[in-house]
Amino acid sequence: MVANVLEVLVATGARVSVGDTLLLLESMKMEIPVFAEVSGTIEHVGVSVGEVIQEGDLLIRIESK
């Protein structure tokens, strides 16, 4: 799947919980939220607004505790 990054809702160092929305993507005119699957601290944000991503790209790395 190819998608465009519409919005990045977190930054490096932010604390997140399971279910928090991290990103909004757009594909085929549909908005797709990306949710945190674990609780922890954002270690790395690998995308920026306007970027085109492919399936398998690293979007965000979360250090879980």
CHARMM internal coordinates of N, CA and C (Angstrom, degrees):
IC EDIT
DIST 1 N 1 CA 1.4520
DIST 1 CA 1 C 1.5270
ANGL 1 N 1 CA 1 C 108.83
DIST 1 C 2 N 1.2884
ANGL 1 CA 1 C 2 N 117.15
DIHE 1 N 1 CA 1 C 2 N 134.84
DIST 2 N 2 CA 1.4554
ANGL 1 C 2 N 2 CA 123.85
DIHE 1 CA 1 C 2 N 2 CA 174.42
DIST 2 CA 2 C 1.5269
ANGL 2 N 2 CA 2 C 107.19
DIHE 1 C 2 N 2 CA 2 C -103.12
DIST 2 C 3 N 1.3352
ANGL 2 CA 2 C 3 N 116.62
DIHE 2 N 2 CA 2 C 3 N 137.33
DIST 3 N 3 CA 1.4636
ANGL 2 C 3 N 3 CA 120.47
DIHE 2 CA 2 C 3 N 3 CA -179.77
DIST 3 CA 3 C 1.5220
ANGL 3 N 3 CA 3 C 109.23
DIHE 2 C 3 N 3 CA 3 C -145.49
DIST 3 C 4 N 1.3214
ANGL 3 CA 3 C 4 N 115.44
DIHE 3 N 3 CA 3 C 4 N 158.67
DIST 4 N 4 CA 1.4621
ANGL 3 C 4 N 4 CA 122.97
DIHE 3 CA 3 C 4 N 4 CA 173.94
DIST 4 CA 4 C 1.5263
ANGL 4 N 4 CA 4 C 108.28
DIHE 3 C 4 N 4 CA 4 C -104.47
DIST 4 C 5 N 1.3222
ANGL 4 CA 4 C 5 N 116.27
DIHE 4 N 4 CA 4 C 5 N 141.97
DIST 5 N 5 CA 1.4581
ANGL 4 C 5 N 5 CA 120.74
DIHE 4 CA 4 C 5 N 5 CA 176.33
DIST 5 CA 5 C 1.5282
ANGL 5 N 5 CA 5 C 107.65
DIHE 4 C 5 N 5 CA 5 C -82.82
DIST 5 C 6 N 1.3335
ANGL 5 CA 5 C 6 N 116.28
DIHE 5 N 5 CA 5 C 6 N 115.06
DIST 6 N 6 CA 1.4657
ANGL 5 C 6 N 6 CA 121.49
DIHE 5 CA 5 C 6 N 6 CA 179.67
DIST 6 CA 6 C 1.5218
ANGL 6 N 6 CA 6 C 112.27
DIHE 5 C 6 N 6 CA 6 C -87.29
DIST 6 C 7 N 1.3298
ANGL 6 CA 6 C 7 N 115.70
DIHE 6 N 6 CA 6 C 7 N -39.61
DIST 7 N 7 CA 1.4599
ANGL 6 C 7 N 7 CA 119.56
DIHE 6 CA 6 C 7 N 7 CA -174.65
DIST 7 CA 7 C 1.5262
ANGL 7 N 7 CA 7 C 109.43
DIHE 6 C 7 N 7 CA 7 C -155.06
DIST 7 C 8 N 1.3256
ANGL 7 CA 7 C 8 N 116.23
DIHE 7 N 7 CA 7 C 8 N 137.55
DIST 8 N 8 CA 1.4653
ANGL 7 C 8 N 8 CA 122.82
DIHE 7 CA 7 C 8 N 8 CA 172.97
DIST 8 CA 8 C 1.5181
ANGL 8 N 8 CA 8 C 106.00
DIHE 7 C 8 N 8 CA 8 C -108.40
DIST 8 C 9 N 1.3210
ANGL 8 CA 8 C 9 N 116.92
DIHE 8 N 8 CA 8 C 9 N 118.93
DIST 9 N 9 CA 1.4620
ANGL 8 C 9 N 9 CA 121.36
DIHE 8 CA 8 C 9 N 9 CA -171.24
DIST 9 CA 9 C 1.5308
ANGL 9 N 9 CA 9 C 113.79
DIHE 8 C 9 N 9 CA 9 C -100.85
DIST 9 C 10 N 1.3288
ANGL 9 CA 9 C 10 N 117.67
DIHE 9 N 9 CA 9 C 10 N -2.09
DIST 10 N 10 CA 1.4660
ANGL 9 C 10 N 10 CA 121.49
DIHE 9 CA 9 C 10 N 10 CA -179.82
DIST 10 CA 10 C 1.5206
ANGL 10 N 10 CA 10 C 109.69
DIHE 9 C 10 N 10 CA 10 C -132.16
DIST 10 C 11 N 1.3230
ANGL 10 CA 10 C 11 N 115.47
DIHE 10 N 10 CA 10 C 11 N 163.98
DIST 11 N 11 CA 1.4655
ANGL 10 C 11 N 11 CA 121.72
DIHE 10 CA 10 C 11 N 11 CA 177.69
DIST 11 CA 11 C 1.5251
ANGL 11 N 11 CA 11 C 108.87
DIHE 10 C 11 N 11 CA 11 C -132.44
DIST 11 C 12 N 1.3076
ANGL 11 CA 11 C 12 N 116.12
DIHE 11 N 11 CA 11 C 12 N 161.40
DIST 12 N 12 CA 1.4587
ANGL 11 C 12 N 12 CA 121.38
DIHE 11 CA 11 C 12 N 12 CA 177.07
DIST 12 CA 12 C 1.5235
ANGL 12 N 12 CA 12 C 109.67
DIHE 11 C 12 N 12 CA 12 C -54.19
DIST 12 C 13 N 1.3260
ANGL 12 CA 12 C 13 N 115.41
DIHE 12 N 12 CA 12 C 13 N 134.07
DIST 13 N 13 CA 1.4630
ANGL 12 C 13 N 13 CA 120.96
DIHE 12 CA 12 C 13 N 13 CA 179.41
DIST 13 CA 13 C 1.5124
ANGL 13 N 13 CA 13 C 114.32
DIHE 12 C 13 N 13 CA 13 C 94.63
DIST 13 C 14 N 1.3296
ANGL 13 CA 13 C 14 N 117.73
DIHE 13 N 13 CA 13 C 14 N -13.55
DIST 14 N 14 CA 1.4698
ANGL 13 C 14 N 14 CA 120.90
DIHE 13 CA 13 C 14 N 14 CA -179.60
DIST 14 CA 14 C 1.5286
ANGL 14 N 14 CA 14 C 110.46
DIHE 13 C 14 N 14 CA 14 C -71.64
DIST 14 C 15 N 1.3124
ANGL 14 CA 14 C 15 N 116.09
DIHE 14 N 14 CA 14 C 15 N 145.63
DIST 15 N 15 CA 1.4677
ANGL 14 C 15 N 15 CA 122.12
DIHE 14 CA 14 C 15 N 15 CA 174.37
DIST 15 CA 15 C 1.5202
ANGL 15 N 15 CA 15 C 108.47
DIHE 14 C 15 N 15 CA 15 C -90.21
DIST 15 C 16 N 1.3252
ANGL 15 CA 15 C 16 N 117.14
DIHE 15 N 15 CA 15 C 16 N 136.14
DIST 16 N 16 CA 1.4609
ANGL 15 C 16 N 16 CA 121.75
DIHE 15 CA 15 C 16 N 16 CA 178.15
DIST 16 CA 16 C 1.5216
ANGL 16 N 16 CA 16 C 109.82
DIHE 15 C 16 N 16 CA 16 C -131.50
DIST 16 C 17 N 1.3212
ANGL 16 CA 16 C 17 N 114.81
DIHE 16 N 16 CA 16 C 17 N 156.40
DIST 17 N 17 CA 1.4604
ANGL 16 C 17 N 17 CA 122.18
DIHE 16 CA 16 C 17 N 17 CA 176.67
DIST 17 CA 17 C 1.5177
ANGL 17 N 17 CA 17 C 108.96
DIHE 16 C 17 N 17 CA 17 C -118.12
DIST 17 C 18 N 1.3187
ANGL 17 CA 17 C 18 N 115.70
DIHE 17 N 17 CA 17 C 18 N 160.25
DIST 18 N 18 CA 1.4615
ANGL 17 C 18 N 18 CA 120.64
DIHE 17 CA 17 C 18 N 18 CA 176.76
DIST 18 CA 18 C 1.5189
ANGL 18 N 18 CA 18 C 109.15
DIHE 17 C 18 N 18 CA 18 C -52.14
DIST 18 C 19 N 1.3232
ANGL 18 CA 18 C 19 N 116.35
DIHE 18 N 18 CA 18 C 19 N 130.53
DIST 19 N 19 CA 1.4547
ANGL 18 C 19 N 19 CA 121.19
DIHE 18 CA 18 C 19 N 19 CA 177.73
DIST 19 CA 19 C 1.5156
ANGL 19 N 19 CA 19 C 115.25
DIHE 18 C 19 N 19 CA 19 C 94.32
DIST 19 C 20 N 1.3380
ANGL 19 CA 19 C 20 N 118.19
DIHE 19 N 19 CA 19 C 20 N -11.99
DIST 20 N 20 CA 1.4691
ANGL 19 C 20 N 20 CA 120.43
DIHE 19 CA 19 C 20 N 20 CA 177.10
DIST 20 CA 20 C 1.5281
ANGL 20 N 20 CA 20 C 109.50
DIHE 19 C 20 N 20 CA 20 C -64.61
DIST 20 C 21 N 1.3205
ANGL 20 CA 20 C 21 N 116.85
DIHE 20 N 20 CA 20 C 21 N 143.42
DIST 21 N 21 CA 1.4618
ANGL 20 C 21 N 21 CA 121.34
DIHE 20 CA 20 C 21 N 21 CA 177.34
DIST 21 CA 21 C 1.5242
ANGL 21 N 21 CA 21 C 108.66
DIHE 20 C 21 N 21 CA 21 C -81.88
DIST 21 C 22 N 1.3461
ANGL 21 CA 21 C 22 N 115.78
DIHE 21 N 21 CA 21 C 22 N 126.41
DIST 22 N 22 CA 1.4566
ANGL 21 C 22 N 22 CA 121.85
DIHE 21 CA 21 C 22 N 22 CA -177.50
DIST 22 CA 22 C 1.5208
ANGL 22 N 22 CA 22 C 112.32
DIHE 21 C 22 N 22 CA 22 C -100.47
DIST 22 C 23 N 1.3334
ANGL 22 CA 22 C 23 N 116.07
DIHE 22 N 22 CA 22 C 23 N -40.46
DIST 23 N 23 CA 1.4616
ANGL 22 C 23 N 23 CA 123.18
DIHE 22 CA 22 C 23 N 23 CA -174.75
DIST 23 CA 23 C 1.5071
ANGL 23 N 23 CA 23 C 110.11
DIHE 22 C 23 N 23 CA 23 C -144.01
DIST 23 C 24 N 1.3297
ANGL 23 CA 23 C 24 N 115.84
DIHE 23 N 23 CA 23 C 24 N 159.20
DIST 24 N 24 CA 1.4566
ANGL 23 C 24 N 24 CA 122.24
DIHE 23 CA 23 C 24 N 24 CA 166.76
DIST 24 CA 24 C 1.5216
ANGL 24 N 24 CA 24 C 106.83
DIHE 23 C 24 N 24 CA 24 C -120.75
DIST 24 C 25 N 1.3298
ANGL 24 CA 24 C 25 N 115.22
DIHE 24 N 24 CA 24 C 25 N 126.37
DIST 25 N 25 CA 1.4571
ANGL 24 C 25 N 25 CA 121.83
DIHE 24 CA 24 C 25 N 25 CA 177.74
DIST 25 CA 25 C 1.5117
ANGL 25 N 25 CA 25 C 108.90
DIHE 24 C 25 N 25 CA 25 C -111.33
DIST 25 C 26 N 1.3318
ANGL 25 CA 25 C 26 N 116.48
DIHE 25 N 25 CA 25 C 26 N 160.58
DIST 26 N 26 CA 1.4600
ANGL 25 C 26 N 26 CA 122.05
DIHE 25 CA 25 C 26 N 26 CA 175.60
DIST 26 CA 26 C 1.5169
ANGL 26 N 26 CA 26 C 107.57
DIHE 25 C 26 N 26 CA 26 C -129.60
DIST 26 C 27 N 1.3365
ANGL 26 CA 26 C 27 N 114.78
DIHE 26 N 26 CA 26 C 27 N 127.47
DIST 27 N 27 CA 1.4560
ANGL 26 C 27 N 27 CA 121.06
DIHE 26 CA 26 C 27 N 27 CA 176.17
DIST 27 CA 27 C 1.5215
ANGL 27 N 27 CA 27 C 107.85
DIHE 26 C 27 N 27 CA 27 C -146.27
DIST 27 C 28 N 1.3103
ANGL 27 CA 27 C 28 N 115.84
DIHE 27 N 27 CA 27 C 28 N 130.80
DIST 28 N 28 CA 1.4641
ANGL 27 C 28 N 28 CA 121.82
DIHE 27 CA 27 C 28 N 28 CA 179.48
DIST 28 CA 28 C 1.5345
ANGL 28 N 28 CA 28 C 111.28
DIHE 27 C 28 N 28 CA 28 C 53.51
DIST 28 C 29 N 1.3436
ANGL 28 CA 28 C 29 N 115.95
DIHE 28 N 28 CA 28 C 29 N 40.97
DIST 29 N 29 CA 1.4646
ANGL 28 C 29 N 29 CA 124.30
DIHE 28 CA 28 C 29 N 29 CA 177.74
DIST 29 CA 29 C 1.5302
ANGL 29 N 29 CA 29 C 113.37
DIHE 28 C 29 N 29 CA 29 C 65.26
DIST 29 C 30 N 1.3341
ANGL 29 CA 29 C 30 N 116.94
DIHE 29 N 29 CA 29 C 30 N 20.23
DIST 30 N 30 CA 1.4659
ANGL 29 C 30 N 30 CA 121.63
DIHE 29 CA 29 C 30 N 30 CA 177.06
DIST 30 CA 30 C 1.5186
ANGL 30 N 30 CA 30 C 108.57
DIHE 29 C 30 N 30 CA 30 C -117.25
DIST 30 C 31 N 1.3387
ANGL 30 CA 30 C 31 N 117.31
DIHE 30 N 30 CA 30 C 31 N 138.72
DIST 31 N 31 CA 1.4581
ANGL 30 C 31 N 31 CA 121.41
DIHE 30 CA 30 C 31 N 31 CA 174.78
DIST 31 CA 31 C 1.5207
ANGL 31 N 31 CA 31 C 108.86
DIHE 30 C 31 N 31 CA 31 C -86.88
DIST 31 C 32 N 1.3237
ANGL 31 CA 31 C 32 N 115.64
DIHE 31 N 31 CA 31 C 32 N 132.71
DIST 32 N 32 CA 1.4593
ANGL 31 C 32 N 32 CA 121.21
DIHE 31 CA 31 C 32 N 32 CA -176.88
DIST 32 CA 32 C 1.5332
ANGL 32 N 32 CA 32 C 108.41
DIHE 31 C 32 N 32 CA 32 C -124.23
DIST 32 C 33 N 1.3347
ANGL 32 CA 32 C 33 N 117.70
DIHE 32 N 32 CA 32 C 33 N 112.45
DIST 33 N 33 CA 1.4611
ANGL 32 C 33 N 33 CA 119.18
DIHE 32 CA 32 C 33 N 33 CA 176.63
DIST 33 CA 33 C 1.5285
ANGL 33 N 33 CA 33 C 109.90
DIHE 32 C 33 N 33 CA 33 C -77.22
DIST 33 C 34 N 1.3356
ANGL 33 CA 33 C 34 N 115.90
DIHE 33 N 33 CA 33 C 34 N 146.26
DIST 34 N 34 CA 1.4622
ANGL 33 C 34 N 34 CA 122.14
DIHE 33 CA 33 C 34 N 34 CA 174.46
DIST 34 CA 34 C 1.5184
ANGL 34 N 34 CA 34 C 106.36
DIHE 33 C 34 N 34 CA 34 C -112.68
DIST 34 C 35 N 1.3341
ANGL 34 CA 34 C 35 N 116.03
DIHE 34 N 34 CA 34 C 35 N 122.17
DIST 35 N 35 CA 1.4652
ANGL 34 C 35 N 35 CA 122.34
DIHE 34 CA 34 C 35 N 35 CA -175.06
DIST 35 CA 35 C 1.5195
ANGL 35 N 35 CA 35 C 111.34
DIHE 34 C 35 N 35 CA 35 C -104.28
DIST 35 C 36 N 1.3350
ANGL 35 CA 35 C 36 N 116.00
DIHE 35 N 35 CA 35 C 36 N 151.33
DIST 36 N 36 CA 1.4677
ANGL 35 C 36 N 36 CA 121.54
DIHE 35 CA 35 C 36 N 36 CA 174.67
DIST 36 CA 36 C 1.5259
ANGL 36 N 36 CA 36 C 108.44
DIHE 35 C 36 N 36 CA 36 C -69.87
DIST 36 C 37 N 1.3303
ANGL 36 CA 36 C 37 N 115.58
DIHE 36 N 36 CA 36 C 37 N 131.80
DIST 37 N 37 CA 1.4629
ANGL 36 C 37 N 37 CA 120.68
DIHE 36 CA 36 C 37 N 37 CA 177.74
DIST 37 CA 37 C 1.5216
ANGL 37 N 37 CA 37 C 111.60
DIHE 36 C 37 N 37 CA 37 C -93.94
DIST 37 C 38 N 1.3412
ANGL 37 CA 37 C 38 N 116.77
DIHE 37 N 37 CA 37 C 38 N -14.60
DIST 38 N 38 CA 1.4703
ANGL 37 C 38 N 38 CA 122.47
DIHE 37 CA 37 C 38 N 38 CA 177.90
DIST 38 CA 38 C 1.5248
ANGL 38 N 38 CA 38 C 108.84
DIHE 37 C 38 N 38 CA 38 C -137.65
DIST 38 C 39 N 1.3166
ANGL 38 CA 38 C 39 N 115.97
DIHE 38 N 38 CA 38 C 39 N 159.54
DIST 39 N 39 CA 1.4667
ANGL 38 C 39 N 39 CA 121.07
DIHE 38 CA 38 C 39 N 39 CA 172.92
DIST 39 CA 39 C 1.5151
ANGL 39 N 39 CA 39 C 108.56
DIHE 38 C 39 N 39 CA 39 C -89.55
DIST 39 C 40 N 1.3249
ANGL 39 CA 39 C 40 N 116.90
DIHE 39 N 39 CA 39 C 40 N 147.39
DIST 40 N 40 CA 1.4553
ANGL 39 C 40 N 40 CA 120.50
DIHE 39 CA 39 C 40 N 40 CA 178.19
DIST 40 CA 40 C 1.5143
ANGL 40 N 40 CA 40 C 112.00
DIHE 39 C 40 N 40 CA 40 C 162.29
DIST 40 C 41 N 1.3312
ANGL 40 CA 40 C 41 N 115.32
DIHE 40 N 40 CA 40 C 41 N -155.32
DIST 41 N 41 CA 1.4658
ANGL 40 C 41 N 41 CA 123.33
DIHE 40 CA 40 C 41 N 41 CA -177.53
DIST 41 CA 41 C 1.5216
ANGL 41 N 41 CA 41 C 109.09
DIHE 40 C 41 N 41 CA 41 C -114.99
DIST 41 C 42 N 1.3304
ANGL 41 CA 41 C 42 N 116.04
DIHE 41 N 41 CA 41 C 42 N 135.86
DIST 42 N 42 CA 1.4641
ANGL 41 C 42 N 42 CA 120.55
DIHE 41 CA 41 C 42 N 42 CA 177.80
DIST 42 CA 42 C 1.5268
ANGL 42 N 42 CA 42 C 107.71
DIHE 41 C 42 N 42 CA 42 C -67.46
DIST 42 C 43 N 1.3263
ANGL 42 CA 42 C 43 N 115.51
DIHE 42 N 42 CA 42 C 43 N 117.60
DIST 43 N 43 CA 1.4629
ANGL 42 C 43 N 43 CA 122.03
DIHE 42 CA 42 C 43 N 43 CA -178.93
DIST 43 CA 43 C 1.5304
ANGL 43 N 43 CA 43 C 111.55
DIHE 42 C 43 N 43 CA 43 C -93.49
DIST 43 C 44 N 1.3511
ANGL 43 CA 43 C 44 N 115.98
DIHE 43 N 43 CA 43 C 44 N -33.82
DIST 44 N 44 CA 1.4656
ANGL 43 C 44 N 44 CA 120.09
DIHE 43 CA 43 C 44 N 44 CA -176.23
DIST 44 CA 44 C 1.5231
ANGL 44 N 44 CA 44 C 109.65
DIHE 43 C 44 N 44 CA 44 C -156.05
DIST 44 C 45 N 1.3242
ANGL 44 CA 44 C 45 N 117.30
DIHE 44 N 44 CA 44 C 45 N 133.47
DIST 45 N 45 CA 1.4634
ANGL 44 C 45 N 45 CA 122.78
DIHE 44 CA 44 C 45 N 45 CA 171.93
DIST 45 CA 45 C 1.5249
ANGL 45 N 45 CA 45 C 105.84
DIHE 44 C 45 N 45 CA 45 C -108.31
DIST 45 C 46 N 1.3278
ANGL 45 CA 45 C 46 N 116.26
DIHE 45 N 45 CA 45 C 46 N 114.45
DIST 46 N 46 CA 1.4548
ANGL 45 C 46 N 46 CA 121.07
DIHE 45 CA 45 C 46 N 46 CA -173.14
DIST 46 CA 46 C 1.5118
ANGL 46 N 46 CA 46 C 115.59
DIHE 45 C 46 N 46 CA 46 C -96.97
DIST 46 C 47 N 1.3333
ANGL 46 CA 46 C 47 N 118.01
DIHE 46 N 46 CA 46 C 47 N 6.94
DIST 47 N 47 CA 1.4679
ANGL 46 C 47 N 47 CA 121.47
DIHE 46 CA 46 C 47 N 47 CA -178.73
DIST 47 CA 47 C 1.5204
ANGL 47 N 47 CA 47 C 109.84
DIHE 46 C 47 N 47 CA 47 C -135.63
DIST 47 C 48 N 1.3265
ANGL 47 CA 47 C 48 N 115.32
DIHE 47 N 47 CA 47 C 48 N 163.54
DIST 48 N 48 CA 1.4629
ANGL 47 C 48 N 48 CA 120.45
DIHE 47 CA 47 C 48 N 48 CA 175.63
DIST 48 CA 48 C 1.5303
ANGL 48 N 48 CA 48 C 108.65
DIHE 47 C 48 N 48 CA 48 C -137.05
DIST 48 C 49 N 1.3128
ANGL 48 CA 48 C 49 N 115.82
DIHE 48 N 48 CA 48 C 49 N 161.68
DIST 49 N 49 CA 1.4636
ANGL 48 C 49 N 49 CA 121.92
DIHE 48 CA 48 C 49 N 49 CA -179.05
DIST 49 CA 49 C 1.5235
ANGL 49 N 49 CA 49 C 109.83
DIHE 48 C 49 N 49 CA 49 C -57.63
DIST 49 C 50 N 1.3331
ANGL 49 CA 49 C 50 N 115.44
DIHE 49 N 49 CA 49 C 50 N 133.80
DIST 50 N 50 CA 1.4529
ANGL 49 C 50 N 50 CA 121.79
DIHE 49 CA 49 C 50 N 50 CA 178.66
DIST 50 CA 50 C 1.5189
ANGL 50 N 50 CA 50 C 113.88
DIHE 49 C 50 N 50 CA 50 C 92.92
DIST 50 C 51 N 1.3161
ANGL 50 CA 50 C 51 N 117.14
DIHE 50 N 50 CA 50 C 51 N -12.57
DIST 51 N 51 CA 1.4621
ANGL 50 C 51 N 51 CA 121.26
DIHE 50 CA 50 C 51 N 51 CA -179.02
DIST 51 CA 51 C 1.5278
ANGL 51 N 51 CA 51 C 110.71
DIHE 50 C 51 N 51 CA 51 C -72.15
DIST 51 C 52 N 1.3170
ANGL 51 CA 51 C 52 N 116.08
DIHE 51 N 51 CA 51 C 52 N 144.42
DIST 52 N 52 CA 1.4636
ANGL 51 C 52 N 52 CA 122.24
DIHE 51 CA 51 C 52 N 52 CA 174.66
DIST 52 CA 52 C 1.5211
ANGL 52 N 52 CA 52 C 107.13
DIHE 51 C 52 N 52 CA 52 C -96.56
DIST 52 C 53 N 1.3299
ANGL 52 CA 52 C 53 N 116.31
DIHE 52 N 52 CA 52 C 53 N 127.11
DIST 53 N 53 CA 1.4572
ANGL 52 C 53 N 53 CA 120.65
DIHE 52 CA 52 C 53 N 53 CA -178.34
DIST 53 CA 53 C 1.5239
ANGL 53 N 53 CA 53 C 110.28
DIHE 52 C 53 N 53 CA 53 C -117.19
DIST 53 C 54 N 1.3192
ANGL 53 CA 53 C 54 N 114.27
DIHE 53 N 53 CA 53 C 54 N 158.60
DIST 54 N 54 CA 1.4544
ANGL 53 C 54 N 54 CA 122.55
DIHE 53 CA 53 C 54 N 54 CA 178.22
DIST 54 CA 54 C 1.5303
ANGL 54 N 54 CA 54 C 108.89
DIHE 53 C 54 N 54 CA 54 C -116.89
DIST 54 C 55 N 1.3042
ANGL 54 CA 54 C 55 N 116.73
DIHE 54 N 54 CA 54 C 55 N 159.85
DIST 55 N 55 CA 1.4499
ANGL 54 C 55 N 55 CA 121.16
DIHE 54 CA 54 C 55 N 55 CA 174.16
DIST 55 CA 55 C 1.5249
ANGL 55 N 55 CA 55 C 108.87
DIHE 54 C 55 N 55 CA 55 C -56.63
DIST 55 C 56 N 1.3231
ANGL 55 CA 55 C 56 N 116.66
DIHE 55 N 55 CA 55 C 56 N 133.47
DIST 56 N 56 CA 1.4581
ANGL 55 C 56 N 56 CA 121.57
DIHE 55 CA 55 C 56 N 56 CA 179.48
DIST 56 CA 56 C 1.5138
ANGL 56 N 56 CA 56 C 114.66
DIHE 55 C 56 N 56 CA 56 C 96.19
DIST 56 C 57 N 1.3462
ANGL 56 CA 56 C 57 N 118.77
DIHE 56 N 56 CA 56 C 57 N -11.54
DIST 57 N 57 CA 1.4661
ANGL 56 C 57 N 57 CA 121.43
DIHE 56 CA 56 C 57 N 57 CA 178.00
DIST 57 CA 57 C 1.5277
ANGL 57 N 57 CA 57 C 110.14
DIHE 56 C 57 N 57 CA 57 C -67.36
DIST 57 C 58 N 1.3392
ANGL 57 CA 57 C 58 N 116.14
DIHE 57 N 57 CA 57 C 58 N 144.50
DIST 58 N 58 CA 1.4592
ANGL 57 C 58 N 58 CA 120.74
DIHE 57 CA 57 C 58 N 58 CA 174.96
DIST 58 CA 58 C 1.5250
ANGL 58 N 58 CA 58 C 108.36
DIHE 57 C 58 N 58 CA 58 C -75.70
DIST 58 C 59 N 1.3198
ANGL 58 CA 58 C 59 N 116.55
DIHE 58 N 58 CA 58 C 59 N 119.71
DIST 59 N 59 CA 1.4690
ANGL 58 C 59 N 59 CA 121.19
DIHE 58 CA 58 C 59 N 59 CA -179.04
DIST 59 CA 59 C 1.5215
ANGL 59 N 59 CA 59 C 110.22
DIHE 58 C 59 N 59 CA 59 C -95.39
DIST 59 C 60 N 1.3265
ANGL 59 CA 59 C 60 N 115.77
DIHE 59 N 59 CA 59 C 60 N -57.62
DIST 60 N 60 CA 1.4644
ANGL 59 C 60 N 60 CA 121.76
DIHE 59 CA 59 C 60 N 60 CA -177.44
DIST 60 CA 60 C 1.5227
ANGL 60 N 60 CA 60 C 108.08
DIHE 59 C 60 N 60 CA 60 C -145.41
DIST 60 C 61 N 1.3285
ANGL 60 CA 60 C 61 N 115.71
DIHE 60 N 60 CA 60 C 61 N 140.20
DIST 61 N 61 CA 1.4618
ANGL 60 C 61 N 61 CA 120.45
DIHE 60 CA 60 C 61 N 61 CA 174.62
DIST 61 CA 61 C 1.5301
ANGL 61 N 61 CA 61 C 107.78
DIHE 60 C 61 N 61 CA 61 C -109.87
DIST 61 C 62 N 1.3348
ANGL 61 CA 61 C 62 N 116.04
DIHE 61 N 61 CA 61 C 62 N 128.54
DIST 62 N 62 CA 1.4611
ANGL 61 C 62 N 62 CA 121.96
DIHE 61 CA 61 C 62 N 62 CA 179.34
DIST 62 CA 62 C 1.5223
ANGL 62 N 62 CA 62 C 108.74
DIHE 61 C 62 N 62 CA 62 C -114.12
DIST 62 C 63 N 1.3202
ANGL 62 CA 62 C 63 N 116.10
DIHE 62 N 62 CA 62 C 63 N 128.01
DIST 63 N 63 CA 1.4618
ANGL 62 C 63 N 63 CA 120.85
DIHE 62 CA 62 C 63 N 63 CA 173.83
DIST 63 CA 63 C 1.5189
ANGL 63 N 63 CA 63 C 107.16
DIHE 62 C 63 N 63 CA 63 C -87.73
DIST 63 C 64 N 1.3227
ANGL 63 CA 63 C 64 N 116.73
DIHE 63 N 63 CA 63 C 64 N 109.46
DIST 64 N 64 CA 1.4676
ANGL 63 C 64 N 64 CA 120.28
DIHE 63 CA 63 C 64 N 64 CA -178.20
DIST 64 CA 64 C 1.5126
ANGL 64 N 64 CA 64 C 110.08
DIHE 63 C 64 N 64 CA 64 C -88.17
DIST 64 C 65 N 1.3238
ANGL 64 CA 64 C 65 N 115.25
DIHE 64 N 64 CA 64 C 65 N 151.62
DIST 65 N 65 CA 1.4525
ANGL 64 C 65 N 65 CA 120.60
DIHE 64 CA 64 C 65 N 65 CA -179.19
DIST 65 CA 65 C 1.5000
ANGL 65 N 65 CA 65 C 110.64
DIHE 64 C 65 N 65 CA 65 C -128.24
END
COOR INIT
IC SEED 1 N 1 CA 1 C
IC BUILD
